[in-house]
Amino acid sequence: MTAQRTYLRHFVRATGTTPGKWLIAQRVQAALTVLETGDAPVEEIPIAAGLATPVTLLHPSPSAYRRTFRERRAG
């Protein structure tokens, strides 16, 4: 148990967050990158990134995020 607490303490010190929150942030970032640059169906992207559902990803919806991002890039 001591090793686990030591690891957690070092992880938080190095990243500023817990391992669970860090992992979720990495998964969300991966999903956003695919939304911004790819054409995969929005229903599949969060699941492929390890998130439970598209709703888990963000608000606004993944489709709205993709539209907004593409409009900014085109404009």
Distance bins in CASP14 RR format, pairs under 12 A and 6 or more apart:
PFRMAT RR
TARGET T0000
AUTHOR 0000-0000-0000
RMODE 2
METHOD distances of the structure
MODEL  1
1 7 0 0 0 0 0 1 0 0 0 0 0
1 8 0 0 0 0 0 1 0 0 0 0 0
2 8 0 0 0 0 0 1 0 0 0 0 0
2 9 0 0 0 0 0 1 0 0 0 0 0
3 9 0 0 0 0 0 1 0 0 0 0 0
3 10 0 0 0 0 0 1 0 0 0 0 0
4 10 0 0 0 0 0 1 0 0 0 0 0
4 11 0 0 0 0 0 1 0 0 0 0 0
4 19 0 0 0 0 0 1 0 0 0 0 0
5 11 0 0 0 0 0 1 0 0 0 0 0
5 12 0 0 0 0 0 1 0 0 0 0 0
6 12 0 0 0 0 0 1 0 0 0 0 0
6 13 0 0 0 0 0 1 0 0 0 0 0
7 13 0 0 0 0 0 1 0 0 0 0 0
7 14 0 0 0 0 0 1 0 0 0 0 0
7 15 0 0 0 0 0 1 0 0 0 0 0
7 18 0 0 0 0 0 1 0 0 0 0 0
7 19 0 0 0 0 1 0 0 0 0 0 0
8 14 0 0 0 0 0 1 0 0 0 0 0
8 15 0 0 0 0 0 1 0 0 0 0 0
8 16 0 0 0 0 0 1 0 0 0 0 0
8 17 0 0 0 0 0 1 0 0 0 0 0
8 18 1 0 0 1 0 0 0 0 0 0 0
8 19 1 0 0 1 0 0 0 0 0 0 0
8 20 0 0 0 0 0 1 0 0 0 0 0
8 21 0 0 0 0 0 1 0 0 0 0 0
8 22 0 0 0 0 0 1 0 0 0 0 0
9 15 0 0 0 0 0 1 0 0 0 0 0
9 16 0 0 0 0 0 1 0 0 0 0 0
9 18 0 0 0 0 0 1 0 0 0 0 0
9 19 0 0 0 0 0 1 0 0 0 0 0
10 16 0 0 0 0 0 1 0 0 0 0 0
10 18 0 0 0 0 0 1 0 0 0 0 0
10 19 0 0 0 0 0 1 0 0 0 0 0
11 17 0 0 0 0 1 0 0 0 0 0 0
11 18 1 0 0 1 0 0 0 0 0 0 0
11 19 1 0 1 0 0 0 0 0 0 0 0
11 20 0 0 0 0 1 0 0 0 0 0 0
11 21 0 0 0 0 0 1 0 0 0 0 0
11 22 1 0 0 1 0 0 0 0 0 0 0
11 23 0 0 0 0 0 1 0 0 0 0 0
12 18 1 0 0 1 0 0 0 0 0 0 0
12 19 0 0 0 0 1 0 0 0 0 0 0
12 20 0 0 0 0 0 1 0 0 0 0 0
12 21 0 0 0 0 1 0 0 0 0 0 0
12 22 0 0 0 0 1 0 0 0 0 0 0
14 22 0 0 0 0 1 0 0 0 0 0 0
15 21 0 0 0 0 1 0 0 0 0 0 0
15 22 1 0 1 0 0 0 0 0 0 0 0
15 23 0 0 0 0 0 1 0 0 0 0 0
15 25 0 0 0 0 1 0 0 0 0 0 0
15 26 0 0 0 0 0 1 0 0 0 0 0
16 22 0 0 0 0 1 0 0 0 0 0 0
16 25 0 0 0 0 0 1 0 0 0 0 0
17 23 0 0 0 0 1 0 0 0 0 0 0
17 24 0 0 0 0 1 0 0 0 0 0 0
17 25 1 0 0 1 0 0 0 0 0 0 0
17 26 0 0 0 0 0 1 0 0 0 0 0
18 24 0 0 0 0 1 0 0 0 0 0 0
18 25 0 0 0 0 0 1 0 0 0 0 0
19 25 0 0 0 0 0 1 0 0 0 0 0
19 26 0 0 0 0 0 1 0 0 0 0 0
20 26 0 0 0 0 1 0 0 0 0 0 0
20 27 0 0 0 0 0 1 0 0 0 0 0
21 27 0 0 0 0 0 1 0 0 0 0 0
21 28 0 0 0 0 0 1 0 0 0 0 0
22 28 0 0 0 0 0 1 0 0 0 0 0
22 29 0 0 0 0 0 1 0 0 0 0 0
23 29 0 0 0 0 0 1 0 0 0 0 0
23 30 0 0 0 0 0 1 0 0 0 0 0
23 49 0 0 0 0 0 1 0 0 0 0 0
23 50 0 0 0 0 1 0 0 0 0 0 0
23 51 0 0 0 0 0 1 0 0 0 0 0
24 30 0 0 0 0 0 1 0 0 0 0 0
24 31 0 0 0 0 0 1 0 0 0 0 0
24 46 0 0 0 0 0 1 0 0 0 0 0
24 49 0 0 0 0 0 1 0 0 0 0 0
24 50 0 0 0 0 1 0 0 0 0 0 0
24 51 1 0 0 1 0 0 0 0 0 0 0
24 52 0 0 0 0 0 1 0 0 0 0 0
24 56 0 0 0 0 1 0 0 0 0 0 0
24 57 0 0 0 0 0 1 0 0 0 0 0
24 58 0 0 0 0 0 1 0 0 0 0 0
25 31 0 0 0 0 0 1 0 0 0 0 0
25 32 0 0 0 0 0 1 0 0 0 0 0
25 49 0 0 0 0 0 1 0 0 0 0 0
25 51 0 0 0 0 0 1 0 0 0 0 0
25 58 0 0 0 0 0 1 0 0 0 0 0
26 32 0 0 0 0 0 1 0 0 0 0 0
26 33 0 0 0 0 0 1 0 0 0 0 0
26 49 0 0 0 0 1 0 0 0 0 0 0
26 50 0 0 0 0 1 0 0 0 0 0 0
26 51 0 0 0 0 0 1 0 0 0 0 0
27 33 0 0 0 0 0 1 0 0 0 0 0
27 34 0 0 0 0 0 1 0 0 0 0 0
27 45 0 0 0 0 0 1 0 0 0 0 0
27 46 1 0 0 1 0 0 0 0 0 0 0
27 47 0 0 0 0 0 1 0 0 0 0 0
27 48 0 0 0 0 1 0 0 0 0 0 0
27 49 1 0 1 0 0 0 0 0 0 0 0
27 50 1 0 1 0 0 0 0 0 0 0 0
27 51 1 0 1 0 0 0 0 0 0 0 0
27 52 0 0 0 0 0 1 0 0 0 0 0
27 56 0 0 0 0 1 0 0 0 0 0 0
27 57 0 0 0 0 1 0 0 0 0 0 0
27 58 0 0 0 0 0 1 0 0 0 0 0
28 34 0 0 0 0 0 1 0 0 0 0 0
28 35 0 0 0 0 0 1 0 0 0 0 0
28 45 0 0 0 0 0 1 0 0 0 0 0
28 46 0 0 0 0 1 0 0 0 0 0 0
28 49 1 0 0 1 0 0 0 0 0 0 0
28 50 0 0 0 0 1 0 0 0 0 0 0
28 51 1 0 0 1 0 0 0 0 0 0 0
28 54 0 0 0 0 0 1 0 0 0 0 0
28 56 0 0 0 0 1 0 0 0 0 0 0
28 57 1 0 0 1 0 0 0 0 0 0 0
28 58 1 0 0 1 0 0 0 0 0 0 0
28 59 0 0 0 0 0 1 0 0 0 0 0
28 62 0 0 0 0 0 1 0 0 0 0 0
28 65 0 0 0 0 0 1 0 0 0 0 0
29 35 0 0 0 0 0 1 0 0 0 0 0
29 36 0 0 0 0 0 1 0 0 0 0 0
29 46 0 0 0 0 0 1 0 0 0 0 0
29 49 0 0 0 0 1 0 0 0 0 0 0
29 51 0 0 0 0 0 1 0 0 0 0 0
29 57 0 0 0 0 0 1 0 0 0 0 0
29 58 0 0 0 0 0 1 0 0 0 0 0
30 36 0 0 0 0 0 1 0 0 0 0 0
30 37 0 0 0 0 0 1 0 0 0 0 0
30 40 0 0 0 0 0 1 0 0 0 0 0
30 45 0 0 0 0 1 0 0 0 0 0 0
30 46 0 0 0 0 1 0 0 0 0 0 0
30 47 0 0 0 0 0 1 0 0 0 0 0
30 48 0 0 0 0 1 0 0 0 0 0 0
30 49 1 0 1 0 0 0 0 0 0 0 0
30 50 0 0 0 0 1 0 0 0 0 0 0
30 51 0 0 0 0 1 0 0 0 0 0 0
30 57 0 0 0 0 0 1 0 0 0 0 0
31 37 0 0 0 0 0 1 0 0 0 0 0
31 38 0 0 0 0 0 1 0 0 0 0 0
31 40 0 0 0 0 1 0 0 0 0 0 0
31 42 0 0 0 0 1 0 0 0 0 0 0
31 43 0 0 0 0 0 1 0 0 0 0 0
31 44 0 0 0 0 0 1 0 0 0 0 0
31 45 1 0 1 0 0 0 0 0 0 0 0
31 46 1 0 1 0 0 0 0 0 0 0 0
31 47 0 0 0 0 1 0 0 0 0 0 0
31 48 1 0 0 1 0 0 0 0 0 0 0
31 49 1 1 0 0 0 0 0 0 0 0 0
31 50 0 0 0 0 1 0 0 0 0 0 0
31 51 1 0 0 1 0 0 0 0 0 0 0
31 52 0 0 0 0 0 1 0 0 0 0 0
31 53 0 0 0 0 0 1 0 0 0 0 0
31 54 0 0 0 0 1 0 0 0 0 0 0
31 56 0 0 0 0 1 0 0 0 0 0 0
31 57 1 0 1 0 0 0 0 0 0 0 0
31 58 0 0 0 0 1 0 0 0 0 0 0
31 62 1 0 0 1 0 0 0 0 0 0 0
31 65 0 0 0 0 1 0 0 0 0 0 0
31 66 0 0 0 0 0 1 0 0 0 0 0
32 38 0 0 0 0 0 1 0 0 0 0 0
32 42 0 0 0 0 0 1 0 0 0 0 0
32 45 0 0 0 0 1 0 0 0 0 0 0
32 46 0 0 0 0 1 0 0 0 0 0 0
32 49 0 0 0 0 1 0 0 0 0 0 0
32 51 0 0 0 0 0 1 0 0 0 0 0
32 57 1 0 0 1 0 0 0 0 0 0 0
32 58 1 0 0 1 0 0 0 0 0 0 0
32 62 0 0 0 0 1 0 0 0 0 0 0
32 65 1 0 0 1 0 0 0 0 0 0 0
32 66 0 0 0 0 1 0 0 0 0 0 0
32 68 0 0 0 0 0 1 0 0 0 0 0
32 69 0 0 0 0 1 0 0 0 0 0 0
33 40 0 0 0 0 0 1 0 0 0 0 0
33 45 0 0 0 0 1 0 0 0 0 0 0
33 48 0 0 0 0 0 1 0 0 0 0 0
33 49 0 0 0 0 1 0 0 0 0 0 0
33 65 0 0 0 0 0 1 0 0 0 0 0
33 66 0 0 0 0 0 1 0 0 0 0 0
33 69 0 0 0 0 0 1 0 0 0 0 0
34 40 1 0 1 0 0 0 0 0 0 0 0
34 41 0 0 0 0 0 1 0 0 0 0 0
34 42 0 0 0 0 1 0 0 0 0 0 0
34 44 0 0 0 0 1 0 0 0 0 0 0
34 45 1 0 1 0 0 0 0 0 0 0 0
34 46 0 0 0 0 1 0 0 0 0 0 0
34 47 0 0 0 0 0 1 0 0 0 0 0
34 48 1 0 0 1 0 0 0 0 0 0 0
34 49 1 0 0 1 0 0 0 0 0 0 0
34 50 0 0 0 0 0 1 0 0 0 0 0
34 51 0 0 0 0 0 1 0 0 0 0 0
34 57 0 0 0 0 0 1 0 0 0 0 0
34 62 0 0 0 0 1 0 0 0 0 0 0
34 65 0 0 0 0 0 1 0 0 0 0 0
34 66 0 0 0 0 1 0 0 0 0 0 0
34 69 0 0 0 0 0 1 0 0 0 0 0
35 41 0 0 0 0 0 1 0 0 0 0 0
35 42 1 0 0 1 0 0 0 0 0 0 0
35 43 0 0 0 0 0 1 0 0 0 0 0
35 44 0 0 0 0 0 1 0 0 0 0 0
35 45 1 0 1 0 0 0 0 0 0 0 0
35 46 0 0 0 0 1 0 0 0 0 0 0
35 48 0 0 0 0 0 1 0 0 0 0 0
35 49 0 0 0 0 1 0 0 0 0 0 0
35 54 0 0 0 0 0 1 0 0 0 0 0
35 57 0 0 0 0 1 0 0 0 0 0 0
35 58 0 0 0 0 1 0 0 0 0 0 0
35 60 0 0 0 0 0 1 0 0 0 0 0
35 61 0 0 0 0 0 1 0 0 0 0 0
35 62 1 0 1 0 0 0 0 0 0 0 0
35 63 0 0 0 0 1 0 0 0 0 0 0
35 64 0 0 0 0 0 1 0 0 0 0 0
35 65 1 0 1 0 0 0 0 0 0 0 0
35 66 1 0 1 0 0 0 0 0 0 0 0
35 67 0 0 0 0 1 0 0 0 0 0 0
35 68 0 0 0 0 0 1 0 0 0 0 0
35 69 1 0 0 1 0 0 0 0 0 0 0
35 70 0 0 0 0 1 0 0 0 0 0 0
35 73 0 0 0 0 0 1 0 0 0 0 0
36 42 0 0 0 0 0 1 0 0 0 0 0
36 45 0 0 0 0 0 1 0 0 0 0 0
36 62 0 0 0 0 0 1 0 0 0 0 0
36 65 0 0 0 0 1 0 0 0 0 0 0
36 66 1 0 0 1 0 0 0 0 0 0 0
36 67 0 0 0 0 0 1 0 0 0 0 0
36 68 0 0 0 0 0 1 0 0 0 0 0
36 69 1 0 1 0 0 0 0 0 0 0 0
36 70 0 0 0 0 1 0 0 0 0 0 0
36 71 0 0 0 0 0 1 0 0 0 0 0
36 72 0 0 0 0 1 0 0 0 0 0 0
36 73 1 0 0 1 0 0 0 0 0 0 0
37 45 0 0 0 0 0 1 0 0 0 0 0
37 66 0 0 0 0 1 0 0 0 0 0 0
37 69 0 0 0 0 1 0 0 0 0 0 0
37 70 0 0 0 0 1 0 0 0 0 0 0
37 73 0 0 0 0 1 0 0 0 0 0 0
38 44 0 0 0 0 0 1 0 0 0 0 0
38 45 0 0 0 0 1 0 0 0 0 0 0
38 48 0 0 0 0 0 1 0 0 0 0 0
38 62 0 0 0 0 0 1 0 0 0 0 0
38 66 0 0 0 0 1 0 0 0 0 0 0
38 69 0 0 0 0 0 1 0 0 0 0 0
38 70 0 0 0 0 1 0 0 0 0 0 0
38 73 0 0 0 0 0 1 0 0 0 0 0
39 45 0 0 0 0 0 1 0 0 0 0 0
39 66 0 0 0 0 1 0 0 0 0 0 0
39 70 0 0 0 0 0 1 0 0 0 0 0
40 46 0 0 0 0 0 1 0 0 0 0 0
40 47 0 0 0 0 0 1 0 0 0 0 0
40 48 1 0 0 1 0 0 0 0 0 0 0
40 49 0 0 0 0 0 1 0 0 0 0 0
40 54 0 0 0 0 0 1 0 0 0 0 0
40 62 0 0 0 0 0 1 0 0 0 0 0
40 66 0 0 0 0 0 1 0 0 0 0 0
41 47 0 0 0 0 0 1 0 0 0 0 0
41 48 0 0 0 0 0 1 0 0 0 0 0
41 54 0 0 0 0 1 0 0 0 0 0 0
41 62 0 0 0 0 1 0 0 0 0 0 0
41 63 0 0 0 0 1 0 0 0 0 0 0
41 66 0 0 0 0 0 1 0 0 0 0 0
42 48 0 0 0 0 0 1 0 0 0 0 0
42 49 0 0 0 0 0 1 0 0 0 0 0
42 51 0 0 0 0 0 1 0 0 0 0 0
42 53 0 0 0 0 0 1 0 0 0 0 0
42 54 1 0 1 0 0 0 0 0 0 0 0
42 55 0 0 0 0 0 1 0 0 0 0 0
42 57 0 0 0 0 1 0 0 0 0 0 0
42 58 0 0 0 0 0 1 0 0 0 0 0
42 60 0 0 0 0 0 1 0 0 0 0 0
42 61 1 0 0 1 0 0 0 0 0 0 0
42 62 1 1 0 0 0 0 0 0 0 0 0
42 63 1 0 1 0 0 0 0 0 0 0 0
42 64 0 0 0 0 1 0 0 0 0 0 0
42 65 0 0 0 0 1 0 0 0 0 0 0
42 66 1 0 0 1 0 0 0 0 0 0 0
42 67 0 0 0 0 0 1 0 0 0 0 0
42 69 0 0 0 0 0 1 0 0 0 0 0
43 51 0 0 0 0 0 1 0 0 0 0 0
43 53 0 0 0 0 1 0 0 0 0 0 0
43 54 1 0 1 0 0 0 0 0 0 0 0
43 55 0 0 0 0 0 1 0 0 0 0 0
43 56 0 0 0 0 0 1 0 0 0 0 0
43 57 0 0 0 0 0 1 0 0 0 0 0
43 61 0 0 0 0 0 1 0 0 0 0 0
43 62 0 0 0 0 1 0 0 0 0 0 0
43 63 0 0 0 0 1 0 0 0 0 0 0
43 66 0 0 0 0 0 1 0 0 0 0 0
44 50 0 0 0 0 0 1 0 0 0 0 0
44 51 0 0 0 0 0 1 0 0 0 0 0
44 53 0 0 0 0 0 1 0 0 0 0 0
44 54 0 0 0 0 1 0 0 0 0 0 0
44 57 0 0 0 0 0 1 0 0 0 0 0
44 62 0 0 0 0 1 0 0 0 0 0 0
45 51 0 0 0 0 1 0 0 0 0 0 0
45 53 0 0 0 0 0 1 0 0 0 0 0
45 54 1 0 0 1 0 0 0 0 0 0 0
45 56 0 0 0 0 0 1 0 0 0 0 0
45 57 1 0 0 1 0 0 0 0 0 0 0
45 58 0 0 0 0 0 1 0 0 0 0 0
45 61 0 0 0 0 0 1 0 0 0 0 0
45 62 1 0 0 1 0 0 0 0 0 0 0
45 63 0 0 0 0 0 1 0 0 0 0 0
45 65 0 0 0 0 0 1 0 0 0 0 0
45 66 0 0 0 0 1 0 0 0 0 0 0
46 52 1 0 0 1 0 0 0 0 0 0 0
46 53 1 0 0 1 0 0 0 0 0 0 0
46 54 1 0 1 0 0 0 0 0 0 0 0
46 55 0 0 0 0 1 0 0 0 0 0 0
46 56 1 0 1 0 0 0 0 0 0 0 0
46 57 1 0 1 0 0 0 0 0 0 0 0
46 58 0 0 0 0 1 0 0 0 0 0 0
46 61 0 0 0 0 0 1 0 0 0 0 0
46 62 1 0 0 1 0 0 0 0 0 0 0
46 63 0 0 0 0 0 1 0 0 0 0 0
46 65 0 0 0 0 0 1 0 0 0 0 0
47 53 1 0 0 1 0 0 0 0 0 0 0
47 54 1 0 0 1 0 0 0 0 0 0 0
47 55 0 0 0 0 0 1 0 0 0 0 0
47 56 0 0 0 0 1 0 0 0 0 0 0
47 57 0 0 0 0 1 0 0 0 0 0 0
47 62 0 0 0 0 0 1 0 0 0 0 0
48 54 0 0 0 0 0 1 0 0 0 0 0
48 57 0 0 0 0 0 1 0 0 0 0 0
48 62 0 0 0 0 0 1 0 0 0 0 0
49 56 0 0 0 0 1 0 0 0 0 0 0
49 57 0 0 0 0 1 0 0 0 0 0 0
49 58 0 0 0 0 0 1 0 0 0 0 0
49 62 0 0 0 0 0 1 0 0 0 0 0
50 56 0 0 0 0 1 0 0 0 0 0 0
50 57 0 0 0 0 0 1 0 0 0 0 0
51 57 1 0 1 0 0 0 0 0 0 0 0
51 58 0 0 0 0 1 0 0 0 0 0 0
51 62 0 0 0 0 0 1 0 0 0 0 0
53 61 0 0 0 0 0 1 0 0 0 0 0
53 62 0 0 0 0 0 1 0 0 0 0 0
54 60 0 0 0 0 0 1 0 0 0 0 0
54 61 1 0 0 1 0 0 0 0 0 0 0
54 62 1 0 1 0 0 0 0 0 0 0 0
54 63 0 0 0 0 1 0 0 0 0 0 0
54 64 0 0 0 0 0 1 0 0 0 0 0
54 65 0 0 0 0 0 1 0 0 0 0 0
54 66 0 0 0 0 0 1 0 0 0 0 0
55 61 1 0 0 1 0 0 0 0 0 0 0
55 62 0 0 0 0 1 0 0 0 0 0 0
55 63 0 0 0 0 0 1 0 0 0 0 0
56 62 0 0 0 0 1 0 0 0 0 0 0
57 63 0 0 0 0 0 1 0 0 0 0 0
57 64 0 0 0 0 0 1 0 0 0 0 0
57 65 0 0 0 0 1 0 0 0 0 0 0
57 66 0 0 0 0 0 1 0 0 0 0 0
58 64 0 0 0 0 1 0 0 0 0 0 0
58 65 1 0 0 1 0 0 0 0 0 0 0
58 66 0 0 0 0 0 1 0 0 0 0 0
58 68 0 0 0 0 0 1 0 0 0 0 0
58 69 0 0 0 0 0 1 0 0 0 0 0
59 65 0 0 0 0 1 0 0 0 0 0 0
60 66 0 0 0 0 1 0 0 0 0 0 0
60 67 0 0 0 0 1 0 0 0 0 0 0
60 68 1 0 0 1 0 0 0 0 0 0 0
60 69 0 0 0 0 0 1 0 0 0 0 0
61 67 0 0 0 0 1 0 0 0 0 0 0
61 68 0 0 0 0 0 1 0 0 0 0 0
62 68 0 0 0 0 0 1 0 0 0 0 0
62 69 0 0 0 0 0 1 0 0 0 0 0
63 69 0 0 0 0 0 1 0 0 0 0 0
63 70 0 0 0 0 0 1 0 0 0 0 0
64 70 0 0 0 0 0 1 0 0 0 0 0
64 71 0 0 0 0 0 1 0 0 0 0 0
65 71 0 0 0 0 0 1 0 0 0 0 0
65 72 0 0 0 0 0 1 0 0 0 0 0
66 72 0 0 0 0 0 1 0 0 0 0 0
66 73 0 0 0 0 0 1 0 0 0 0 0
67 73 0 0 0 0 0 1 0 0 0 0 0
67 74 0 0 0 0 0 1 0 0 0 0 0
68 74 0 0 0 0 0 1 0 0 0 0 0
68 75 0 0 0 0 0 1 0 0 0 0 0
69 75 0 0 0 0 0 1 0 0 0 0 0
END
